[in-house]
Each structure stands twice: as structure tokens, then as C-alpha cells.
Amino acid sequence: VFPSKCDITACKHISQQCAARQFPRPAQLLPDHRAVNTSQVTTYSCKGRDMEKLDELQRKEMEKWKGKYLMTSWENYADFLEKLGVPLLLRKLATMGTPVVEVSYDEEMEEWNICRTSTLFYRLIKLRSVDFKFKLDEEFDEITPDKRDVRSVVTVEGNRFTHVSKAKKEGVTGHTVITEFNGDEVVRYMTIDKVPDCTGVMKFTRMKEEKDVKVREIEEDEDL
């Protein structure tokens, strides 16, 4: 692990001693016609890269990513889930209502969390929440919401997280999720290893602070 305070020479020396890992992926053409090549995603076998090990500009930029985002649109998401092999019931739940994504960082654990909550009726009812916690550049075993057993790693470059999952068993597919931050807008691009031409896209916008919703209980003898 890099020392918390190391000069550039020491960083280079330690990096050269770390064994590089490759996660091959073909180039993907995103809906806005930008080519994203994830075949060059390389991380080092050093354990975890916390925020202190990023340059100052990158840290400041990532601080802006924290917050809640409301989904505004999606493209090919249902098709993406079907080709990923997600069961029908889970596909219905995933496409029901309006997802809210919250991005947070635990400084003590040096861990990011992208929590997705499905909501109904203008966010008055929460269906379920799914946490996705990770440390930058550190591989981990992941059981996806659709019960796939994969080995994952999340890297950061520029304005996006790249989450690459590789199947641990035959017959199971891996996937890649690129979460791109553009000010108050977030776009998530999702691709499948076995079906590289299928790209699901979800777009979100930052939620402004809202007043708490007051819920009034209805008495048994009250007319509905």
C-alpha cells in the first residue's frame, strides 16, 4: 500500500513493483457516439487506493459527485436486463417506479457507496434499496442483485467510475458499468460481456433538498 505521504519518486517505485491486472473489454460506442475502450483499464495489485492518494484536483472533483440523483430517463434498460439474464420478476421491480441514486463516501472505511432506491408515487413509497460499496482499485467478490457470482473492481478516471465485473463460473456473464458525472447530471452506461452491442443507459439529475413528507394516518372509521 502506498504510504499516506509519499513523493512522486516513491510512488513510481512502488507502482513498478505492483503486478498489473488487465480486464479486457472491446471498445464500446456509447449512444452519444463517444467511443469508450475499457480494454485498457488497468489497476495495480496494491490493496485499495483511498482519496488521499489521488491528486488534489481529482479529489476536489470527486467531492462534488456526492449527493442524491433522480432518474430522468433510460434507454434500452429493459432489453439490457433481459439479455443479462435477469429473471422477469426482478426486471419488473427494476423498471418499476423512479430510481433514486445516492453517492456517498465513508472516510473512515475509505469506501464509496452508490445506493440505489426504487420508489413509487413521486418517491412517497420505497420499494427497496441496494447498496454497492467498493474501495478504488481493490478487487472484491460480488453477488449482484440478480444473484450472479462475479469478481469486480472499480477504477476512477477523469469524471467517471468504471465498474468491471468478471464471471467466476461458466454460463454466467460479466458486465461493465460506467458512471459518468457531469455537474448536476449523471449518466450510467451498462454493457454485457456476452452481448457487447447491447448498451443500457440511465440518466439522472441531482435532487435539490426537499421538505420531509408528512404522512397522515387514516382512522378506521374515516371515509376513504
Buried (B, 14 or more C-beta within 10 A) or exposed (E): EBEEEEEEEEEEEBEEEBEEEEBEBEEBEBEEEEEBEBEEBEBBEBEBBBBEBBEEEBEEBBEEBEBBBBBEEBBBBBEBBBBBBBEEEEBEBBEEBBBBBBBBBEEEEBBBBBBBBBBEEEBEEEEEEEEBBBBBBBBEEBEBEEEBEBBBBBBBEEBBBBBBBBBEEEEBBBBBBBBBBEEEEBBBBBBBBBBBEBBBBBBBBBBEEEEEEEEEEEEEEEEE
